[in-house]
Amino acid sequence: MVCEAKCAAHCTTMAALIRRGSEGTWVLVALIVGLALGVGVAASGSARLMELALAIQPIGTLWVNAIRMTVIPLVVSLLITGVASVADLRSMGRLGGRTLLVFGGLLVLSAVVPAVTMPAVFALFPWPTGQIPLPAGAVEAAARLRESGTPVGVVEWFTSLIPPNPVEAAASGNMVSLIVFVFLVALATARSAPETREPLVRFFKAVSEVMLLLVEWIIAVAPVAIFCLVVPLAAQSGASLVGAVGFYIAGVAIGCAIVVALYYPVVAVLGGVGVGRFARAVLPTQLIGISSSSSIASLPAMVASADALGITSRVSGFVLPLAVSVFKPAAGVAWVTGALFVSRVYGIEVGAREMGIVAVAAIFLSFAAPGVPRGAFLLLTPLFLAIGLPAEGIGVLIAVDLIPDMCATVVNVTGDVTATVLVARAEDDVAETTG
C-alpha cells in the first residue's frame, strides 16, 4: 500500500511537471511573439496600429490584478500554517537563521559579480562621443524625486517593521510589516492550546489550498494575458532600443542574465537539484515575473515552482513571503549598471573603488527600499553623491526603467526560488535529484 501510494504521488507530480512545462512553453511563445509584434508596431510608426496595441493592454492588467488579489491571503495562510504547525519553535528559529544566511550569501554573489563584470561589458559598447543627451522625462523624474520628501534609511525602515494597522499595511502593499504581524500571530498560534491551534491551522491550510487552486485557474490564461501585456509594452518602448539608452538596456539584460545563469550551478551544487529540473520548474515564474515586472505578483507562481521541486510548504511558506519582501538580489545588477550608465551620461569617470561602494550598498541597503513604486531609486541619492555622481542622474534611470525593471524582476524571482531550494536542502526537506 505504501509503495502504491508513493507511486501514485510520483505519477501525479510528474503529470503536474509535464503540464507546467507545456504551459511554460506556450507562455514563452506568447512572450516572444508579443515582443516581436510590439517592436514591429513601433517600427511602423502607424498611429492606428499603436492604438490597437494599446487597446489590448487592459486585458493584461486585469490578469496581473487577478494574481495580485491572491497574494495577501496566500501569504497569510502559508506563513501561519507553516509556523504554527511546527511543534518545536527552536527549529523555526534555525529555519529563520538559515534563511537569512542564504539571503546574505546570494546577495554577495549577486552584487560582487556585476561589479566585476559590468565595467568590461560597458567597455564593449560603441558609445557616442561627447555628452549623451538625457532621455525624455529624465529631468521631470529627477524633480519629482527631489520633491518626494520620502524618508529613507535603515532607521526609518526598522521603525516601520511593526505596523500600527495591519489591515492598512496589507491594503497598501507593505509586505514587510504585514509579514512581521502575521509571523507574530503564527508564533502565538503555535504556543496556544491545541483546541485553539488545530482549528486555526486547518482553516488557514484550507485557505492556502483554495488560493492555489484559484492561482492555477489564473495561470491557465497566462499566454493570452502575457501577449496582451507585452505587445503595448514593446510598442511603446521600441523607439528607446537604439543609441545610448539601448546600450544601457542591453547592459542590464546582460548583467541580469549573468546573475541568473549563476543560480543554476549554485542550485545543482549546493541544493542538490539538477539544472534541468530547476530550469523547468522556475521557467513559469520567470515568465510571469518578466511580464508583470512584480515579484509580489509572481509569488503564487513561485509557490508552484517550489511545489514542483518537492519543497515542503513548511519551508516555502516561510521563505518565499519573506524573500519577496526583503530579498532583492537584482539590486547589485541594477545599481552597478545604473551607476555606469549615469557616469557615461554626465561624462564622469568611475573606477573600481566606486563599483565596490555600490556593490557593498546593494548587499546591505537593498532590504531597506521603501515599499513604493520605484522605491529602490530613493536609496540611490546618497549613494550617487558618495561616488561623485549627480543625484539628478537617478531621473535618467527612472525615465528608462521599463525594460530594465522587467529584467531585474527575473533576477529577483529566480533568486527567491534559489534561496528556497538552498534553505530546503539545509533543512533536508527536498530530495536530491538530477535532470
N, C-alpha and C positions, 0 to 999 in steps of 0.2 A: 504493500500500500504506500509506504514511504517513497519507494522508487517510482511508483506510478505518479505520485503527487509531484515529485521533483521533475519527472519527465514532462508532465503537463505544464508545470510552471515554466520549464525551459522552452517548450514549444510556444507558449503564449508570449514569452519575452522575445523569441526570435521573430514571431509574426509581427509583434509591435515594432521591432527594429526594421524589418523589411518595409512595413507600411510607412514608418517615419522616413526611411531612406527615399522611398518613392515620392513622398510629399516634399522632401527637401530638393529633389531633382526638379519637380515642377516649379517650386519657388525660385530656384536658381534660374531656370529658363525664363520665368516671368521677369525676374530682375534684369537679366541681360537684354531681353527683347525690349523691355520698357526703357532702359538706358539708351539703347541704340535708337529707338523711335524718338525719344525726347531730344537727343542730340541732333537727329535729323530735322525735327521741327525747328530747333534753334538755328540750324544752318540754313534752313529755307527762308527765314525772315518773313514768313507768312503770318500776318496778324490773325487770319481765320484759323489756321492750324494751331497757333498759340492759344486762341480762345477755346478750341476744342480740347486741347491738352489740359488746360486749367479747369475745364468743366467736370472732369472725372476725379479731380482731387478730393472732393468731399467724401467719395466712397472710401478712399484710403484713410481719411481722417476718422470716419466712423469706425473703421476696423481697429485703428490704434486706440480709440476711446473705449471700444469694447474690451480690448485686452487690459487697458488700464483699470477698468471698473472691477476686474477680478483681483487686482494686486493686493489691496488692503485686506480684504477677507482672507486671501490666501496667506499673506504674511502672518496675520494674527493667528490663524488656525494652525499653520505649520509650526510656528515658534512655540505656542502654548502646548501643542501636542508633543513636540519633541522634548521640551524641557520638563514638562510635568510628568512625562512617562518615565523619567529617569529616577530610579529608586535611590541611588547613591548620588547626592549632589556634588560630591568630590569629583566624580567622573565628568560632570558637566563643567566643573572648573578646569579640568585637564583639557576638555574639548575646546573651551574658550581660549586657553593658553596656546594650544597647538594652532588654532585658527589664526591668532594674532602673529605667531611666529611665521606661519606660511605666508600671510599677507606681507609681512616685512621682507621676507626673502624674495618674493615675486616683485615687490616694489623696487628693491635694489636692482634686480635683473632688468626690469623694465625701464629704469632710469639711466643706469650706467651704460647699457648697450647703445641707446640712441646718442648719448653724449659723446661716445667714442666714434660711432659710425656716421652720424648725420653730417658733420662738417665735411667729410670726404664725399658724401653723396651730393651735397650742395655744390662742391667744387667742380662736379662734372657738368653742371647746367651752364649753358651759354647765356649768362645774364647780360642784359643790355648795358652798354656803357653809360656812365653818368648816373644821375639820381633817378630812381624808379618812381614813376608817378603813383600817387596814392589811389587805391581802389575807390570806386564810388561808394559813398556812405561812410568812409573811414573817419572823416572829420566829425560828422554828426555822432557817430558811435562813441568817439573819444569824449565829446562834450557830455553826452548822457552819462558816461561812466564817471566823469568828474562830479556831475551834479547828483549822482545817486545817493551819496552820503551813507551807503550801507556799511555798518561796522564790520570789519574783517579782522580776524586774528584768532590765535589759539584760545585766548582768554574768553572772547565772545562766544566761540564755538563751545567751549567747555561749559560755560554758564547756561547755554541753551539746551543742554542734554536732557534736563528734567523738564518736561512740558507742563506748564501750568494748566493747560487744557488739552488732554489727549485727543479729544474729538476735533479740535481746531488743528492740531498737528497732523492728523490723518487727512482732514479736508484740504489743507494747504500743501500736502505732499512732503512734509518734514519727516522723512523716513527715519532719520537717526533718533529724534526724540520719541517717535512712535515706538520704535523697536526697544528703546530703553524702558518705556512704560510697559509694553507687552512682556518683556523679559522679566520685569519685576513681578508682574501678575502671574507669570508662569512659575516663577520660583515660589511665590506664595501658594499657588495651587499645589505644587509638588509637596509642600510641607503641611498641607491641610489634611484633615481626617479623610480616610478612604471613602466614606459615604458622600463627602463633598467633592473629592478629587475625581473619582471614577466617572460620575455623570458628566462633569465638565470635559474630561479628556475624550469621552465618547462623542459628546456634542461637537467639539472642535475637529475631531477626526472625521466626522460626517461632513462638516462644512468643507474641509480641505478636499475630500473626495468629490463632493458636488462641484466645487470650483474647478478642479482639474478636469472633470467631465465637460464643464462649460468651456474651458480653455480648449479642449480637444475639438469642440464644435467650431470655435472661432478660428483655430489654426487651419481647419479644413478648407476655409475660403481664402487662405493666405495668398495663393498665387494671383488670384484676381485683385485682391486688395493691394498687394505689393506692386503690381503692374500700375494700378491707379495712383499709387504714391510716387513712383519713380519717374513716370512719363513727364508730369509737370515739373518735377524737380530738375530733371536733366534738361528740359526745355528752357527753364529759367536760368540754369547755370551754364549752359553750353557756351555762351559768349565769354565766360571767365576762364575757360580752359586753355587760353592762349597767353603767351607773354609771361611776365614775371609771376603773376598770380597762378598761372598754370604750373610753373615750376614749383611754387610753394605747395600747391595741392598734390603734385606728383611726389614731392619730398615727404609730405605727411603720409601719403599712401605707402611709399616705400618703407618709411620708418615703422609704420604700423604692421606692415607685412613681415618685417624682420622680427619684431617682438612676438607676433602671433606664431610665426614659424618656430620660435624658440620654445614655445609652450609644449609642442608636441613631443619632442625628445624628453623634456622635463617630466611630462606625464608618464612616458614609457619607462624612464629610468627610475624615477622616484615614486611614481604612483602605481606601477605595475599594470598599466592599461596599455594595450597595443595602440600604435599610432593610427592604424586603420580604423579600429573600433572607436577610438576617441574622435577621430575626424568625422565619422558618420553620425555619431551621437550629437556633436556640437554644431554641425552644419546648420540645422534649422534655427538654432538660437542665433548664430551669426547672421543669417539672412534676415531674420526679424530685427536684429539689432541694427544692421546697416540700413534697413528700410525705414525704421521708426526713429532712429537716432536717439534711442532712450533705453538705458539699462534697466530702468524700472519696468517699462513696458515689456521687456524681454524676460522678466523674472519667471512667468509661467512656463515659457519655453525652456529656461534653464532647469527648472524643476523636472520637466520631462526628460531633458538630456541626462540629468543626474540619475533619474529612474532607469533610463536605458542603459546606463553604465553599472547598474546594480548597487547604487549607493543607497543606504538606508535613509528613511525620512528623518531619523534622529539627527543625522549629520547634515543632510541637505536642508532640512527645515531650520537648522540653526545657522549654517554657514552662508547660504545664499541670501537671505534677507539682510544679514549683516554686511555681506560683500557689496550688494547694490547700494548700500547707504554710505559706507566709508572707504571702500577699497576701490581706488581709481588708478590702475596701472597705466592707463593711457596718458596720464599727466606728464610722465617723463618724455614721451614722444612729442606730445603737443607743445609743451613748454620749450623744449630744446629746439624743435623745428621753428616754432614761432619766434624765438629769440634770434635765430639765424636769419629768418626772413626779414624781420624788422631791422636788423643790423644792415642788411643789403638795401632796404628801402631808404634808410637815412644815411647810408654811407659810413657807418661806424663799425670799426673792426672789433670783433670779439674773439677771444682765444680760449685756450684750454682751461684757464682759471675761471673764466665766466661760465663756460659749459659745466664745470664742476659745481659751481654755485647753483646753477639751475637744476642739476641732477639731484643735489642734496635737498634742495627745496621741494622737488617733486616727491621725494621719499617721505619727508617729514611734515609737509604742509598740505598735501593734496587732500588729506582726510578732512581738513577744516573748511573746504569750499562751501560757501553758503548754498542753501537749497533753493536757489532762484535761477531762472534762465540765464545761462552764460555765467553762472556764479564763480566758476574757476578763474575767469578773467579778472575778477576783483582782487584775487591774491597776487596777480602779476604786477600790480602797480609798484609796491615796494621792491619786488624782485628786480624789475626792469631798472629802477633807479639805482639799485645796488650794483648792477653790472654796467651802468653807464648808458642805458638805452632810454629814450624819451618815453614817458608814460603814455603820450599820445599814440605811440605805436600800437598799443593794445587795441585802439579803434580800428587799425588796419586788420588785425586778426579777427575781430568781431565781424567786420564787413565781408570777409571771405570765408567765414567759418562753416558754411553749409555742408560742403562735401567733407572737409576735414573732420567735422563732428561725426559724420557717418562712419568714417574710418576709425576714429577714436572709440566709438561705441563697440565696434567689433573687438578691439583690444580689451575693453573692459569686460564684455560678456564672456569672451574666451578665457580671460584671466579669472573670472568668477568661477567658472566651471572647473578650470585647472586647480584652483585653490581647494575646491570641494573634493576633488579626486585625491589630492595630496593629504588633506585632513582625514578623509575616509581611510586612506591607506595607513596612516598613523594610528587610526582607531581600529584597524583590522576589520573595517566594515565593507570592504569591496574585495572581491576575489581577483587574484592575478590572472590575467588573460592576455592573449596575443591576437593580432589580426590587423 
